[in-house]
Amino acid sequence: MRKVVDCREMPSEMNCSLAISGEEDEVVRAATEHAVSVHGHTDSKELRDQIRAGLKDELVLQHT
């Protein structure tokens, strides 16, 4: 199942609206890169663990 992480659910002074979805490892990698480059976090195991813990299943709407 695809996973999603949404910056709007994280405390931030930037009011970032980015959401990232995909396979779990892809999302953790991309979200870590975003957190470092945009939000000034340090890439660490703790950051990656925090991101992984915040992942949610992507809701897929099926059109009929």
CHARMM-style PDB file with segment names, atoms N, HN, CA, C and O in Angstrom:
ATOM      1  N   MET     1       0.834  -1.180   0.000  1.00  0.00      PROA
ATOM      2  CA  MET     1       0.000   0.000   0.000  1.00  0.00      PROA
ATOM      3  C   MET     1       0.878   1.243   0.000  1.00  0.00      PROA
ATOM      4  O   MET     1       1.886   1.303   0.705  1.00  0.00      PROA
ATOM      5  N   ARG     2       0.494   2.220  -0.784  1.00  0.00      PROA
ATOM      6  HN  ARG     2      -0.324   2.171  -1.356  1.00  0.00      PROA
ATOM      7  CA  ARG     2       1.225   3.486  -0.838  1.00  0.00      PROA
ATOM      8  C   ARG     2       1.053   4.230   0.476  1.00  0.00      PROA
ATOM      9  O   ARG     2       0.026   4.114   1.144  1.00  0.00      PROA
ATOM     10  N   LYS     3       2.076   4.996   0.833  1.00  0.00      PROA
ATOM     11  HN  LYS     3       2.910   5.090   0.290  1.00  0.00      PROA
ATOM     12  CA  LYS     3       2.073   5.786   2.064  1.00  0.00      PROA
ATOM     13  C   LYS     3       2.111   7.268   1.708  1.00  0.00      PROA
ATOM     14  O   LYS     3       2.510   7.650   0.607  1.00  0.00      PROA
ATOM     15  N   VAL     4       1.688   8.091   2.662  1.00  0.00      PROA
ATOM     16  HN  VAL     4       1.364   7.780   3.556  1.00  0.00      PROA
ATOM     17  CA  VAL     4       1.707   9.533   2.460  1.00  0.00      PROA
ATOM     18  C   VAL     4       2.153  10.216   3.745  1.00  0.00      PROA
ATOM     19  O   VAL     4       1.839   9.771   4.849  1.00  0.00      PROA
ATOM     20  N   VAL     5       2.889  11.300   3.575  1.00  0.00      PROA
ATOM     21  HN  VAL     5       3.145  11.661   2.678  1.00  0.00      PROA
ATOM     22  CA  VAL     5       3.231  12.183   4.690  1.00  0.00      PROA
ATOM     23  C   VAL     5       2.881  13.597   4.236  1.00  0.00      PROA
ATOM     24  O   VAL     5       3.107  13.962   3.083  1.00  0.00      PROA
ATOM     25  N   ASP     6       2.332  14.381   5.147  1.00  0.00      PROA
ATOM     26  HN  ASP     6       2.149  14.085   6.084  1.00  0.00      PROA
ATOM     27  CA  ASP     6       1.819  15.709   4.801  1.00  0.00      PROA
ATOM     28  C   ASP     6       2.403  16.735   5.765  1.00  0.00      PROA
ATOM     29  O   ASP     6       2.210  16.630   6.976  1.00  0.00      PROA
ATOM     30  N   CYS     7       3.109  17.719   5.237  1.00  0.00      PROA
ATOM     31  HN  CYS     7       3.265  17.804   4.252  1.00  0.00      PROA
ATOM     32  CA  CYS     7       3.732  18.750   6.070  1.00  0.00      PROA
ATOM     33  C   CYS     7       2.703  19.537   6.882  1.00  0.00      PROA
ATOM     34  O   CYS     7       3.030  20.072   7.941  1.00  0.00      PROA
ATOM     35  N   ARG     8       1.484  19.610   6.402  1.00  0.00      PROA
ATOM     36  HN  ARG     8       1.219  19.175   5.542  1.00  0.00      PROA
ATOM     37  CA  ARG     8       0.457  20.366   7.129  1.00  0.00      PROA
ATOM     38  C   ARG     8       0.167  19.757   8.489  1.00  0.00      PROA
ATOM     39  O   ARG     8      -0.396  20.422   9.358  1.00  0.00      PROA
ATOM     40  N   GLU     9       0.549  18.490   8.685  1.00  0.00      PROA
ATOM     41  HN  GLU     9       1.007  17.950   7.979  1.00  0.00      PROA
ATOM     42  CA  GLU     9       0.305  17.814   9.956  1.00  0.00      PROA
ATOM     43  C   GLU     9       1.469  17.970  10.923  1.00  0.00      PROA
ATOM     44  O   GLU     9       1.409  17.485  12.053  1.00  0.00      PROA
ATOM     45  N   MET    10       2.526  18.643  10.486  1.00  0.00      PROA
ATOM     46  HN  MET    10       2.575  19.037   9.568  1.00  0.00      PROA
ATOM     47  CA  MET    10       3.696  18.857  11.330  1.00  0.00      PROA
ATOM     48  C   MET    10       3.740  20.315  11.772  1.00  0.00      PROA
ATOM     49  O   MET    10       3.392  21.207  10.998  1.00  0.00      PROA
ATOM     50  N   PRO    11       4.166  20.568  13.019  1.00  0.00      PROA
ATOM     51  CA  PRO    11       4.278  21.964  13.438  1.00  0.00      PROA
ATOM     52  C   PRO    11       5.350  22.682  12.623  1.00  0.00      PROA
ATOM     53  O   PRO    11       6.465  22.182  12.481  1.00  0.00      PROA
ATOM     54  N   SER    12       5.012  23.851  12.092  1.00  0.00      PROA
ATOM     55  HN  SER    12       4.106  24.257  12.208  1.00  0.00      PROA
ATOM     56  CA  SER    12       5.950  24.585  11.257  1.00  0.00      PROA
ATOM     57  C   SER    12       5.553  26.047  11.194  1.00  0.00      PROA
ATOM     58  O   SER    12       4.369  26.378  11.134  1.00  0.00      PROA
ATOM     59  N   GLU    13       6.541  26.912  11.210  1.00  0.00      PROA
ATOM     60  HN  GLU    13       7.503  26.643  11.259  1.00  0.00      PROA
ATOM     61  CA  GLU    13       6.288  28.339  11.057  1.00  0.00      PROA
ATOM     62  C   GLU    13       6.093  28.704   9.590  1.00  0.00      PROA
ATOM     63  O   GLU    13       5.635  29.804   9.283  1.00  0.00      PROA
ATOM     64  N   MET    14       6.433  27.799   8.688  1.00  0.00      PROA
ATOM     65  HN  MET    14       6.806  26.905   8.938  1.00  0.00      PROA
ATOM     66  CA  MET    14       6.387  28.065   7.254  1.00  0.00      PROA
ATOM     67  C   MET    14       5.017  27.803   6.643  1.00  0.00      PROA
ATOM     68  O   MET    14       4.759  28.213   5.512  1.00  0.00      PROA
ATOM     69  N   ASN    15       4.142  27.129   7.371  1.00  0.00      PROA
ATOM     70  HN  ASN    15       4.352  26.796   8.290  1.00  0.00      PROA
ATOM     71  CA  ASN    15       2.843  26.730   6.818  1.00  0.00      PROA
ATOM     72  C   ASN    15       3.010  25.971   5.501  1.00  0.00      PROA
ATOM     73  O   ASN    15       2.299  26.225   4.528  1.00  0.00      PROA
ATOM     74  N   CYS    16       3.940  25.058   5.490  1.00  0.00      PROA
ATOM     75  HN  CYS    16       4.518  24.851   6.280  1.00  0.00      PROA
ATOM     76  CA  CYS    16       4.249  24.253   4.308  1.00  0.00      PROA
ATOM     77  C   CYS    16       3.058  23.351   3.985  1.00  0.00      PROA
ATOM     78  O   CYS    16       2.453  22.766   4.883  1.00  0.00      PROA
ATOM     79  N   SER    17       2.731  23.245   2.711  1.00  0.00      PROA
ATOM     80  HN  SER    17       3.222  23.721   1.981  1.00  0.00      PROA
ATOM     81  CA  SER    17       1.578  22.444   2.304  1.00  0.00      PROA
ATOM     82  C   SER    17       1.957  21.217   1.478  1.00  0.00      PROA
ATOM     83  O   SER    17       1.092  20.595   0.862  1.00  0.00      PROA
ATOM     84  N   LEU    18       3.238  20.869   1.462  1.00  0.00      PROA
ATOM     85  HN  LEU    18       3.940  21.375   1.962  1.00  0.00      PROA
ATOM     86  CA  LEU    18       3.686  19.739   0.651  1.00  0.00      PROA
ATOM     87  C   LEU    18       3.195  18.413   1.221  1.00  0.00      PROA
ATOM     88  O   LEU    18       3.248  18.190   2.431  1.00  0.00      PROA
ATOM     89  N   ALA    19       2.719  17.538   0.343  1.00  0.00      PROA
ATOM     90  HN  ALA    19       2.676  17.720  -0.640  1.00  0.00      PROA
ATOM     91  CA  ALA    19       2.391  16.160   0.684  1.00  0.00      PROA
ATOM     92  C   ALA    19       3.169  15.265  -0.265  1.00  0.00      PROA
ATOM     93  O   ALA    19       3.287  15.563  -1.454  1.00  0.00      PROA
ATOM     94  N   ILE    20       3.698  14.173   0.259  1.00  0.00      PROA
ATOM     95  HN  ILE    20       3.602  13.931   1.224  1.00  0.00      PROA
ATOM     96  CA  ILE    20       4.498  13.243  -0.532  1.00  0.00      PROA
ATOM     97  C   ILE    20       3.873  11.859  -0.396  1.00  0.00      PROA
ATOM     98  O   ILE    20       3.562  11.417   0.711  1.00  0.00      PROA
ATOM     99  N   SER    21       3.689  11.177  -1.525  1.00  0.00      PROA
ATOM    100  HN  SER    21       3.941  11.535  -2.424  1.00  0.00      PROA
ATOM    101  CA  SER    21       3.132   9.823  -1.461  1.00  0.00      PROA
ATOM    102  C   SER    21       3.918   8.893  -2.363  1.00  0.00      PROA
ATOM    103  O   SER    21       4.521   9.315  -3.350  1.00  0.00      PROA
ATOM    104  N   GLY    22       3.901   7.621  -2.005  1.00  0.00      PROA
ATOM    105  HN  GLY    22       3.411   7.278  -1.203  1.00  0.00      PROA
ATOM    106  CA  GLY    22       4.598   6.601  -2.770  1.00  0.00      PROA
ATOM    107  C   GLY    22       4.873   5.401  -1.885  1.00  0.00      PROA
ATOM    108  O   GLY    22       4.251   5.231  -0.837  1.00  0.00      PROA
ATOM    109  N   GLU    23       5.805   4.577  -2.315  1.00  0.00      PROA
ATOM    110  HN  GLU    23       6.311   4.715  -3.167  1.00  0.00      PROA
ATOM    111  CA  GLU    23       6.210   3.437  -1.501  1.00  0.00      PROA
ATOM    112  C   GLU    23       6.913   3.955  -0.248  1.00  0.00      PROA
ATOM    113  O   GLU    23       7.541   5.013  -0.287  1.00  0.00      PROA
ATOM    114  N   GLU    24       6.815   3.230   0.850  1.00  0.00      PROA
ATOM    115  HN  GLU    24       6.305   2.371   0.882  1.00  0.00      PROA
ATOM    116  CA  GLU    24       7.299   3.711   2.151  1.00  0.00      PROA
ATOM    117  C   GLU    24       8.729   4.242   2.114  1.00  0.00      PROA
ATOM    118  O   GLU    24       8.980   5.354   2.579  1.00  0.00      PROA
ATOM    119  N   ASP    25       9.663   3.476   1.573  1.00  0.00      PROA
ATOM    120  HN  ASP    25       9.459   2.573   1.196  1.00  0.00      PROA
ATOM    121  CA  ASP    25      11.067   3.923   1.558  1.00  0.00      PROA
ATOM    122  C   ASP    25      11.255   5.174   0.703  1.00  0.00      PROA
ATOM    123  O   ASP    25      12.067   6.036   1.038  1.00  0.00      PROA
ATOM    124  N   GLU    26      10.510   5.279  -0.398  1.00  0.00      PROA
ATOM    125  HN  GLU    26       9.851   4.579  -0.670  1.00  0.00      PROA
ATOM    126  CA  GLU    26      10.584   6.474  -1.251  1.00  0.00      PROA
ATOM    127  C   GLU    26      10.099   7.712  -0.500  1.00  0.00      PROA
ATOM    128  O   GLU    26      10.707   8.779  -0.580  1.00  0.00      PROA
ATOM    129  N   VAL    27       9.011   7.556   0.221  1.00  0.00      PROA
ATOM    130  HN  VAL    27       8.517   6.689   0.286  1.00  0.00      PROA
ATOM    131  CA  VAL    27       8.434   8.684   0.950  1.00  0.00      PROA
ATOM    132  C   VAL    27       9.371   9.131   2.066  1.00  0.00      PROA
ATOM    133  O   VAL    27       9.589  10.328   2.253  1.00  0.00      PROA
ATOM    134  N   VAL    28       9.923   8.178   2.805  1.00  0.00      PROA
ATOM    135  HN  VAL    28       9.746   7.206   2.654  1.00  0.00      PROA
ATOM    136  CA  VAL    28      10.850   8.540   3.891  1.00  0.00      PROA
ATOM    137  C   VAL    28      12.057   9.264   3.319  1.00  0.00      PROA
ATOM    138  O   VAL    28      12.492  10.270   3.879  1.00  0.00      PROA
ATOM    139  N   ARG    29      12.606   8.773   2.219  1.00  0.00      PROA
ATOM    140  HN  ARG    29      12.253   7.955   1.765  1.00  0.00      PROA
ATOM    141  CA  ARG    29      13.774   9.406   1.604  1.00  0.00      PROA
ATOM    142  C   ARG    29      13.443  10.823   1.135  1.00  0.00      PROA
ATOM    143  O   ARG    29      14.179  11.762   1.434  1.00  0.00      PROA
ATOM    144  N   ALA    30      12.346  10.980   0.406  1.00  0.00      PROA
ATOM    145  HN  ALA    30      11.748  10.216   0.163  1.00  0.00      PROA
ATOM    146  CA  ALA    30      11.971  12.290  -0.128  1.00  0.00      PROA
ATOM    147  C   ALA    30      11.589  13.264   0.988  1.00  0.00      PROA
ATOM    148  O   ALA    30      11.945  14.441   0.937  1.00  0.00      PROA
ATOM    149  N   ALA    31      10.869  12.773   1.990  1.00  0.00      PROA
ATOM    150  HN  ALA    31      10.580  11.817   2.032  1.00  0.00      PROA
ATOM    151  CA  ALA    31      10.467  13.641   3.095  1.00  0.00      PROA
ATOM    152  C   ALA    31      11.679  14.077   3.911  1.00  0.00      PROA
ATOM    153  O   ALA    31      11.722  15.205   4.402  1.00  0.00      PROA
ATOM    154  N   THR    32      12.658  13.199   4.059  1.00  0.00      PROA
ATOM    155  HN  THR    32      12.624  12.282   3.661  1.00  0.00      PROA
ATOM    156  CA  THR    32      13.884  13.559   4.764  1.00  0.00      PROA
ATOM    157  C   THR    32      14.629  14.639   3.996  1.00  0.00      PROA
ATOM    158  O   THR    32      15.072  15.625   4.585  1.00  0.00      PROA
ATOM    159  N   GLU    33      14.772  14.465   2.693  1.00  0.00      PROA
ATOM    160  HN  GLU    33      14.412  13.664   2.214  1.00  0.00      PROA
ATOM    161  CA  GLU    33      15.440  15.475   1.871  1.00  0.00      PROA
ATOM    162  C   GLU    33      14.716  16.811   1.963  1.00  0.00      PROA
ATOM    163  O   GLU    33      15.357  17.859   2.048  1.00  0.00      PROA
ATOM    164  N   HSD    34      13.383  16.784   1.948  1.00  0.00      PROA
ATOM    165  HN  HSD    34      12.862  15.933   1.880  1.00  0.00      PROA
ATOM    166  CA  HSD    34      12.584  18.006   2.064  1.00  0.00      PROA
ATOM    167  C   HSD    34      12.785  18.654   3.444  1.00  0.00      PROA
ATOM    168  O   HSD    34      12.973  19.867   3.544  1.00  0.00      PROA
ATOM    169  N   ALA    35      12.745  17.846   4.489  1.00  0.00      PROA
ATOM    170  HN  ALA    35      12.592  16.861   4.408  1.00  0.00      PROA
ATOM    171  CA  ALA    35      12.896  18.377   5.847  1.00  0.00      PROA
ATOM    172  C   ALA    35      14.256  19.040   6.030  1.00  0.00      PROA
ATOM    173  O   ALA    35      14.367  20.054   6.719  1.00  0.00      PROA
ATOM    174  N   VAL    36      15.282  18.473   5.418  1.00  0.00      PROA
ATOM    175  HN  VAL    36      15.191  17.650   4.858  1.00  0.00      PROA
ATOM    176  CA  VAL    36      16.636  19.029   5.522  1.00  0.00      PROA
ATOM    177  C   VAL    36      16.760  20.293   4.681  1.00  0.00      PROA
ATOM    178  O   VAL    36      17.210  21.324   5.180  1.00  0.00      PROA
ATOM    179  N   SER    37      16.368  20.227   3.412  1.00  0.00      PROA
ATOM    180  HN  SER    37      16.003  19.390   3.006  1.00  0.00      PROA
ATOM    181  CA  SER    37      16.609  21.353   2.495  1.00  0.00      PROA
ATOM    182  C   SER    37      15.670  22.526   2.714  1.00  0.00      PROA
ATOM    183  O   SER    37      16.065  23.674   2.509  1.00  0.00      PROA
ATOM    184  N   VAL    38      14.435  22.265   3.125  1.00  0.00      PROA
ATOM    185  HN  VAL    38      14.114  21.333   3.291  1.00  0.00      PROA
ATOM    186  CA  VAL    38      13.458  23.340   3.263  1.00  0.00      PROA
ATOM    187  C   VAL    38      13.288  23.787   4.716  1.00  0.00      PROA
ATOM    188  O   VAL    38      13.178  24.980   4.998  1.00  0.00      PROA
ATOM    189  N   HSD    39      13.267  22.827   5.624  1.00  0.00      PROA
ATOM    190  HN  HSD    39      13.356  21.857   5.395  1.00  0.00      PROA
ATOM    191  CA  HSD    39      12.963  23.153   7.019  1.00  0.00      PROA
ATOM    192  C   HSD    39      14.196  23.231   7.917  1.00  0.00      PROA
ATOM    193  O   HSD    39      14.082  23.562   9.097  1.00  0.00      PROA
ATOM    194  N   GLY    40      15.365  22.928   7.369  1.00  0.00      PROA
ATOM    195  HN  GLY    40      15.457  22.659   6.410  1.00  0.00      PROA
ATOM    196  CA  GLY    40      16.604  23.085   8.130  1.00  0.00      PROA
ATOM    197  C   GLY    40      16.892  21.999   9.147  1.00  0.00      PROA
ATOM    198  O   GLY    40      17.732  22.186  10.027  1.00  0.00      PROA
ATOM    199  N   HSD    41      16.208  20.860   9.044  1.00  0.00      PROA
ATOM    200  HN  HSD    41      15.525  20.707   8.329  1.00  0.00      PROA
ATOM    201  CA  HSD    41      16.492  19.743   9.954  1.00  0.00      PROA
ATOM    202  C   HSD    41      17.812  19.081   9.570  1.00  0.00      PROA
ATOM    203  O   HSD    41      18.311  19.262   8.459  1.00  0.00      PROA
ATOM    204  N   THR    42      18.359  18.325  10.489  1.00  0.00      PROA
ATOM    205  HN  THR    42      17.954  18.178  11.391  1.00  0.00      PROA
ATOM    206  CA  THR    42      19.563  17.547  10.233  1.00  0.00      PROA
ATOM    207  C   THR    42      19.157  16.124   9.890  1.00  0.00      PROA
ATOM    208  O   THR    42      18.338  15.518  10.581  1.00  0.00      PROA
ATOM    209  N   ASP    43      19.739  15.589   8.806  1.00  0.00      PROA
ATOM    210  HN  ASP    43      20.404  16.081   8.245  1.00  0.00      PROA
ATOM    211  CA  ASP    43      19.446  14.210   8.421  1.00  0.00      PROA
ATOM    212  C   ASP    43      20.010  13.279   9.483  1.00  0.00      PROA
ATOM    213  O   ASP    43      21.217  13.254   9.723  1.00  0.00      PROA
ATOM    214  N   SER    44      19.136  12.521  10.111  1.00  0.00      PROA
ATOM    215  HN  SER    44      18.155  12.541   9.916  1.00  0.00      PROA
ATOM    216  CA  SER    44      19.566  11.597  11.170  1.00  0.00      PROA
ATOM    217  C   SER    44      18.607  10.417  11.214  1.00  0.00      PROA
ATOM    218  O   SER    44      17.518  10.455  10.640  1.00  0.00      PROA
ATOM    219  N   LYS    45      19.030   9.381  11.899  1.00  0.00      PROA
ATOM    220  HN  LYS    45      19.914   9.350  12.365  1.00  0.00      PROA
ATOM    221  CA  LYS    45      18.173   8.213  12.091  1.00  0.00      PROA
ATOM    222  C   LYS    45      16.905   8.622  12.830  1.00  0.00      PROA
ATOM    223  O   LYS    45      15.820   8.126  12.525  1.00  0.00      PROA
ATOM    224  N   GLU    46      17.035   9.519  13.795  1.00  0.00      PROA
ATOM    225  HN  GLU    46      17.916   9.922  14.043  1.00  0.00      PROA
ATOM    226  CA  GLU    46      15.882   9.969  14.566  1.00  0.00      PROA
ATOM    227  C   GLU    46      14.865  10.687  13.674  1.00  0.00      PROA
ATOM    228  O   GLU    46      13.660  10.467  13.800  1.00  0.00      PROA
ATOM    229  N   LEU    47      15.351  11.543  12.775  1.00  0.00      PROA
ATOM    230  HN  LEU    47      16.330  11.722  12.672  1.00  0.00      PROA
ATOM    231  CA  LEU    47      14.447  12.238  11.859  1.00  0.00      PROA
ATOM    232  C   LEU    47      13.734  11.238  10.966  1.00  0.00      PROA
ATOM    233  O   LEU    47      12.519  11.322  10.785  1.00  0.00      PROA
ATOM    234  N   ARG    48      14.472  10.298  10.408  1.00  0.00      PROA
ATOM    235  HN  ARG    48      15.459  10.230  10.554  1.00  0.00      PROA
ATOM    236  CA  ARG    48      13.862   9.290   9.530  1.00  0.00      PROA
ATOM    237  C   ARG    48      12.851   8.437  10.294  1.00  0.00      PROA
ATOM    238  O   ARG    48      11.796   8.096   9.758  1.00  0.00      PROA
ATOM    239  N   ASP    49      13.168   8.093  11.537  1.00  0.00      PROA
ATOM    240  HN  ASP    49      14.025   8.370  11.972  1.00  0.00      PROA
ATOM    241  CA  ASP    49      12.237   7.321  12.364  1.00  0.00      PROA
ATOM    242  C   ASP    49      10.968   8.121  12.647  1.00  0.00      PROA
ATOM    243  O   ASP    49       9.869   7.568  12.635  1.00  0.00      PROA
ATOM    244  N   GLN    50      11.117   9.426  12.902  1.00  0.00      PROA
ATOM    245  HN  GLN    50      12.011   9.875  12.911  1.00  0.00      PROA
ATOM    246  CA  GLN    50       9.969  10.284  13.157  1.00  0.00      PROA
ATOM    247  C   GLN    50       9.085  10.379  11.909  1.00  0.00      PROA
ATOM    248  O   GLN    50       7.859  10.311  11.999  1.00  0.00      PROA
ATOM    249  N   ILE    51       9.712  10.533  10.769  1.00  0.00      PROA
ATOM    250  HN  ILE    51      10.707  10.588  10.696  1.00  0.00      PROA
ATOM    251  CA  ILE    51       8.955  10.592   9.519  1.00  0.00      PROA
ATOM    252  C   ILE    51       8.236   9.272   9.284  1.00  0.00      PROA
ATOM    253  O   ILE    51       7.049   9.256   8.956  1.00  0.00      PROA
ATOM    254  N   ARG    52       8.952   8.164   9.451  1.00  0.00      PROA
ATOM    255  HN  ARG    52       9.916   8.176   9.717  1.00  0.00      PROA
ATOM    256  CA  ARG    52       8.343   6.844   9.230  1.00  0.00      PROA
ATOM    257  C   ARG    52       7.153   6.630  10.172  1.00  0.00      PROA
ATOM    258  O   ARG    52       6.140   6.058   9.770  1.00  0.00      PROA
ATOM    259  N   ALA    53       7.272   7.082  11.409  1.00  0.00      PROA
ATOM    260  HN  ALA    53       8.095   7.547  11.735  1.00  0.00      PROA
ATOM    261  CA  ALA    53       6.185   6.920  12.381  1.00  0.00      PROA
ATOM    262  C   ALA    53       4.958   7.752  11.994  1.00  0.00      PROA
ATOM    263  O   ALA    53       3.837   7.414  12.373  1.00  0.00      PROA
ATOM    264  N   GLY    54       5.164   8.829  11.247  1.00  0.00      PROA
ATOM    265  HN  GLY    54       6.075   9.104  10.939  1.00  0.00      PROA
ATOM    266  CA  GLY    54       4.064   9.696  10.851  1.00  0.00      PROA
ATOM    267  C   GLY    54       3.407   9.325   9.538  1.00  0.00      PROA
ATOM    268  O   GLY    54       2.455   9.985   9.119  1.00  0.00      PROA
ATOM    269  N   LEU    55       3.892   8.284   8.879  1.00  0.00      PROA
ATOM    270  HN  LEU    55       4.665   7.748   9.219  1.00  0.00      PROA
ATOM    271  CA  LEU    55       3.306   7.868   7.602  1.00  0.00      PROA
ATOM    272  C   LEU    55       1.896   7.339   7.792  1.00  0.00      PROA
ATOM    273  O   LEU    55       1.582   6.696   8.794  1.00  0.00      PROA
ATOM    274  N   LYS    56       1.062   7.622   6.821  1.00  0.00      PROA
ATOM    275  HN  LYS    56       1.316   8.145   6.007  1.00  0.00      PROA
ATOM    276  CA  LYS    56      -0.302   7.111   6.820  1.00  0.00      PROA
ATOM    277  C   LYS    56      -0.550   6.400   5.501  1.00  0.00      PROA
ATOM    278  O   LYS    56       0.107   6.678   4.498  1.00  0.00      PROA
ATOM    279  N   ASP    57      -1.498   5.486   5.511  1.00  0.00      PROA
ATOM    280  HN  ASP    57      -2.033   5.260   6.326  1.00  0.00      PROA
ATOM    281  CA  ASP    57      -1.895   4.837   4.268  1.00  0.00      PROA
ATOM    282  C   ASP    57      -2.546   5.868   3.370  1.00  0.00      PROA
ATOM    283  O   ASP    57      -3.342   6.691   3.823  1.00  0.00      PROA
ATOM    284  N   GLU    58      -2.201   5.815   2.092  1.00  0.00      PROA
ATOM    285  HN  GLU    58      -1.555   5.146   1.725  1.00  0.00      PROA
ATOM    286  CA  GLU    58      -2.799   6.738   1.130  1.00  0.00      PROA
ATOM    287  C   GLU    58      -4.233   6.291   0.848  1.00  0.00      PROA
ATOM    288  O   GLU    58      -4.486   5.124   0.549  1.00  0.00      PROA
ATOM    289  N   LEU    59      -5.147   7.221   0.948  1.00  0.00      PROA
ATOM    290  HN  LEU    59      -4.941   8.169   1.192  1.00  0.00      PROA
ATOM    291  CA  LEU    59      -6.530   6.924   0.618  1.00  0.00      PROA
ATOM    292  C   LEU    59      -6.709   7.066  -0.883  1.00  0.00      PROA
ATOM    293  O   LEU    59      -6.409   8.113  -1.457  1.00  0.00      PROA
ATOM    294  N   VAL    60      -7.188   6.030  -1.502  1.00  0.00      PROA
ATOM    295  HN  VAL    60      -7.431   5.180  -1.035  1.00  0.00      PROA
ATOM    296  CA  VAL    60      -7.383   6.042  -2.946  1.00  0.00      PROA
ATOM    297  C   VAL    60      -8.873   6.065  -3.226  1.00  0.00      PROA
ATOM    298  O   VAL    60      -9.613   5.170  -2.819  1.00  0.00      PROA
ATOM    299  N   LEU    61      -9.294   7.095  -3.920  1.00  0.00      PROA
ATOM    300  HN  LEU    61      -8.692   7.822  -4.250  1.00  0.00      PROA
ATOM    301  CA  LEU    61     -10.696   7.190  -4.311  1.00  0.00      PROA
ATOM    302  C   LEU    61     -10.876   6.505  -5.653  1.00  0.00      PROA
ATOM    303  O   LEU    61     -10.164   6.798  -6.614  1.00  0.00      PROA
ATOM    304  N   GLN    62     -11.814   5.610  -5.708  1.00  0.00      PROA
ATOM    305  HN  GLN    62     -12.392   5.372  -4.928  1.00  0.00      PROA
ATOM    306  CA  GLN    62     -12.085   4.928  -6.959  1.00  0.00      PROA
ATOM    307  C   GLN    62     -13.254   5.599  -7.645  1.00  0.00      PROA
ATOM    308  O   GLN    62     -14.298   5.835  -7.037  1.00  0.00      PROA
ATOM    309  N   HSD    63     -13.071   5.898  -8.904  1.00  0.00      PROA
ATOM    310  HN  HSD    63     -12.223   5.706  -9.398  1.00  0.00      PROA
ATOM    311  CA  HSD    63     -14.129   6.527  -9.696  1.00  0.00      PROA
ATOM    312  C   HSD    63     -15.005   5.448 -10.307  1.00  0.00      PROA
ATOM    313  O   HSD    63     -14.512   4.434 -10.802  1.00  0.00      PROA
ATOM    314  N   THR    64     -16.279   5.675 -10.266  1.00  0.00      PROA
ATOM    315  HN  THR    64     -16.679   6.499  -9.865  1.00  0.00      PROA
ATOM    316  CA  THR    64     -17.193   4.686 -10.847  1.00  0.00      PROA
ATOM    317  C   THR    64     -17.951   5.285 -12.000  1.00  0.00      PROA
ATOM    318  OT1 THR    64     -18.770   4.607 -12.619  1.00  0.00      PROA
TER     319      THR     64
END
